[in-house]
Amino acid sequence: LEAQARMRLKLAPPETVTLYNVLGLVDGADAALSSQLVVVSCHYDGLGRALDGALYPGANGNASGVAAMLEIARLWQEQEFQPRRSVLFAAWAGGELPYSGAHYLQDNRGYTTHFDISAVLHLDRLGSGAGEGLVVQPLGRRSSLFDLLVDSAGNLDVSVSQGDLSLHAYQKILSGRYGALVATWGGPPPAWDQDTVERVNLSHLGQATQAINLTLITAAHEPRY
């Protein structure tokens, strides 16, 4: 149409809020390996509400990743598993934002300056109701961490395929000597306002968690890795 329109939008003053990462560090038991860090990563917050007030529940994206991480941490404590490498369980704030808690940690390394990041595994949308297995995107070249996940999942009869995923900004910045991966369960995500807990497939979430747990146990414990 050969028409022009002028609009005026009055915005409220910007509001500054403080968000917090939730971090848990397990010190490595081997003096020769404890300075190497394995990072288990996910974001714990979602999109919130739309401008019209519609709620975006975020059950699969990414409460499912948080659930997997917490279950792995619980199992390790219950079974008194002591990794030889140090392990950081990280639930990032602002996961949907261009600048997240992971960016802040990278810019203000703090205690992480004492570590050499060995591997990074991002957990995201692990409870999809569709798909036949894990879909993994290596960040950078295919790495030994990718091969380790494929082997671990294969031992549990969980299939793994490599794919191009829609990445969050924080997933692009952390890298490790032996690789960094984003792991999700295959299948298209539901609409944001339909991502409810009822749509989370607990069987898929359980299979993904078991495969990732076995991968992390090996990555955090085996010196040959």
C-alpha positions as CSV (number, residue, x, y, z in Angstrom):
1,L,0.0,0.0,0.0
2,E,1.2,3.5,-0.8
3,A,0.4,4.7,2.7
4,Q,2.4,6.1,5.6
5,A,1.7,5.8,9.3
6,R,3.1,7.6,12.3
7,M,3.1,6.2,15.8
8,R,4.0,7.4,19.2
9,L,4.8,5.0,22.0
10,K,5.3,6.1,25.6
11,L,7.6,3.8,27.5
12,A,7.9,3.5,31.2
13,P,11.3,4.3,32.8
14,P,13.8,1.4,32.6
15,E,13.7,-0.8,35.6
16,T,16.9,-2.4,36.9
17,V,16.6,-5.8,38.6
18,T,19.3,-8.0,40.2
19,L,19.3,-11.7,39.2
20,Y,21.3,-14.4,40.9
21,N,23.1,-17.5,39.5
22,V,22.7,-20.7,41.6
23,L,26.1,-22.4,41.7
24,G,27.3,-25.6,43.4
25,L,31.0,-26.6,43.3
26,V,32.2,-30.1,44.0
27,D,35.9,-30.1,44.6
28,G,37.9,-32.7,42.7
29,A,39.5,-35.4,44.9
30,D,42.6,-35.9,42.7
31,A,45.4,-33.3,43.3
32,A,46.5,-33.8,39.7
33,L,43.1,-33.2,38.2
34,S,41.2,-31.0,40.7
35,S,42.2,-27.8,38.9
36,Q,40.3,-29.0,35.8
37,L,36.7,-28.0,35.9
38,V,33.7,-29.8,34.3
39,V,30.7,-27.4,34.0
40,V,27.1,-28.7,34.1
41,S,25.1,-25.7,32.8
42,C,21.4,-24.7,32.4
43,H,19.3,-21.6,32.8
44,Y,16.5,-21.6,35.4
45,D,14.4,-18.7,34.3
46,G,12.1,-18.2,31.3
47,L,10.3,-15.6,29.3
48,G,7.7,-14.8,32.0
49,R,4.7,-13.2,30.5
50,A,3.8,-11.7,27.1
51,L,2.7,-8.0,26.8
52,D,-0.9,-9.2,26.8
53,G,-0.4,-11.0,30.0
54,A,-0.2,-14.6,28.6
55,L,2.0,-16.8,30.8
56,Y,5.0,-18.7,29.2
57,P,5.4,-21.5,31.7
58,G,8.8,-22.8,30.5
59,A,8.3,-26.3,31.8
60,N,10.4,-27.9,29.1
61,G,12.4,-24.8,28.4
62,N,14.1,-25.0,30.8
63,A,12.7,-26.4,34.0
64,S,13.4,-29.8,32.5
65,G,17.2,-29.0,32.2
66,V,17.2,-27.8,35.9
67,A,15.4,-31.0,37.0
68,A,18.0,-33.1,35.2
69,M,20.9,-31.2,36.8
70,L,19.4,-31.4,40.3
71,E,18.7,-35.1,40.0
72,I,22.3,-35.8,38.9
73,A,23.6,-33.7,41.9
74,R,21.2,-35.6,44.2
75,L,22.4,-39.0,42.9
76,W,26.0,-38.1,43.4
77,Q,25.4,-37.1,46.9
78,E,23.3,-40.1,47.7
79,Q,25.9,-42.5,46.2
80,E,28.8,-40.5,47.7
81,F,30.4,-40.2,44.3
82,Q,33.6,-38.2,44.6
83,P,34.8,-36.9,41.2
84,R,38.5,-36.6,40.5
85,R,38.0,-33.4,38.6
86,S,36.1,-30.5,40.1
87,V,32.5,-30.1,38.9
88,L,30.5,-26.9,38.8
89,F,26.7,-27.2,38.7
90,A,25.5,-23.9,37.3
91,A,21.9,-22.7,37.0
92,W,22.2,-19.3,35.2
93,A,20.0,-16.3,35.6
94,G,18.8,-14.4,32.6
95,G,19.1,-17.4,30.3
96,E,16.8,-15.7,27.7
97,L,18.7,-12.4,27.7
98,P,21.6,-11.3,25.6
99,Y,23.7,-10.8,28.7
100,S,23.1,-13.6,31.3
101,G,24.6,-14.8,34.5
102,A,27.0,-16.9,32.5
103,H,28.3,-13.8,30.8
104,Y,28.8,-12.1,34.2
105,L,30.8,-15.1,35.5
106,Q,33.0,-15.1,32.5
107,D,33.6,-11.3,32.8
108,N,34.2,-11.6,36.6
109,R,35.9,-14.9,36.9
110,G,36.4,-14.8,40.6
111,Y,37.2,-18.3,42.0
112,T,36.9,-19.8,38.5
113,T,40.3,-18.3,37.7
114,H,41.7,-21.2,39.8
115,F,40.4,-23.7,37.3
116,D,41.1,-24.8,33.7
117,I,37.6,-25.5,32.2
118,S,37.8,-29.1,30.9
119,A,34.3,-29.6,29.5
120,V,31.0,-27.9,29.4
121,L,27.6,-29.6,29.0
122,H,24.5,-27.4,28.6
123,L,21.2,-29.1,29.4
124,D,18.2,-27.7,27.6
125,R,14.7,-28.9,26.8
126,L,15.3,-32.5,27.8
127,G,11.6,-33.4,28.3
128,S,10.2,-33.0,24.8
129,G,7.2,-35.2,24.0
130,A,8.4,-35.7,20.4
131,G,11.6,-37.0,19.0
132,E,13.4,-40.4,19.3
133,G,16.6,-39.5,21.2
134,L,19.1,-36.8,22.2
135,V,20.0,-34.1,19.7
136,V,23.4,-32.6,20.4
137,Q,25.2,-29.6,19.0
138,P,29.0,-29.4,19.6
139,L,30.1,-25.8,20.1
140,G,33.0,-25.7,17.7
141,R,34.6,-28.7,16.3
142,R,33.4,-32.2,17.1
143,S,35.1,-33.1,20.4
144,S,36.0,-36.0,22.7
145,L,33.1,-34.9,24.9
146,F,30.7,-35.5,22.0
147,D,32.1,-39.0,21.5
148,L,31.9,-39.7,25.2
149,L,28.2,-38.7,25.2
150,V,27.5,-40.9,22.2
151,D,29.2,-43.9,23.9
152,S,27.5,-43.3,27.2
153,A,24.0,-43.0,25.6
154,G,24.7,-46.1,23.5
155,N,25.3,-48.1,26.6
156,L,21.8,-47.1,27.8
157,D,20.2,-47.7,24.4
158,V,19.6,-43.9,24.0
159,S,20.2,-42.7,20.4
160,V,22.2,-39.5,19.8
161,S,22.2,-37.4,16.7
162,Q,24.0,-34.2,15.8
163,G,21.9,-31.2,14.9
164,D,21.8,-27.5,14.6
165,L,19.9,-26.1,17.5
166,S,18.6,-22.7,18.4
167,L,21.1,-21.5,20.9
168,H,20.8,-19.2,23.9
169,A,23.5,-16.5,24.1
170,Y,25.1,-18.0,27.2
171,Q,25.5,-21.3,25.5
172,K,27.9,-19.8,22.9
173,I,30.4,-18.3,25.3
174,L,31.6,-21.2,27.5
175,S,34.2,-23.6,26.1
176,G,36.3,-26.4,27.4
177,R,39.5,-28.1,26.5
178,Y,37.7,-31.3,25.6
179,G,34.6,-29.7,24.2
180,A,31.3,-28.0,24.9
181,L,27.9,-29.4,24.0
182,V,24.3,-28.4,24.0
183,A,22.1,-31.4,24.6
184,T,18.3,-31.5,24.1
185,W,15.7,-34.1,23.3
186,G,14.6,-34.1,19.7
187,G,11.4,-32.8,18.4
188,P,10.0,-29.3,17.9
189,P,9.3,-27.3,21.1
190,P,5.6,-26.4,21.9
191,A,4.4,-22.9,21.6
192,W,5.6,-20.7,24.5
193,D,2.2,-20.4,26.1
194,Q,1.7,-24.2,25.8
195,D,5.0,-25.3,27.4
196,T,3.3,-26.7,30.5
197,V,4.4,-29.5,32.9
198,E,1.7,-31.7,31.5
199,R,3.5,-31.7,28.2
200,V,6.8,-32.8,29.6
201,N,7.6,-36.5,28.7
202,L,9.0,-38.0,31.9
203,S,10.3,-41.0,30.1
204,H,12.4,-38.9,27.7
205,L,13.6,-36.7,30.6
206,G,14.7,-39.8,32.5
207,Q,16.5,-41.3,29.6
208,A,18.3,-38.1,28.8
209,T,19.3,-37.6,32.5
210,Q,20.7,-41.1,32.7
211,A,22.8,-40.7,29.6
212,I,24.1,-37.3,30.7
213,N,24.8,-38.6,34.2
214,L,27.0,-41.4,32.8
215,T,28.8,-39.0,30.6
216,L,29.5,-36.6,33.4
217,I,30.7,-39.4,35.7
218,T,33.3,-40.4,33.1
219,A,34.3,-36.9,32.2
220,A,34.7,-35.9,35.9
221,H,36.5,-39.1,37.0
222,E,38.6,-40.7,34.3
223,P,42.1,-39.3,33.9
224,R,42.4,-40.7,30.4
225,Y,39.5,-38.6,29.2
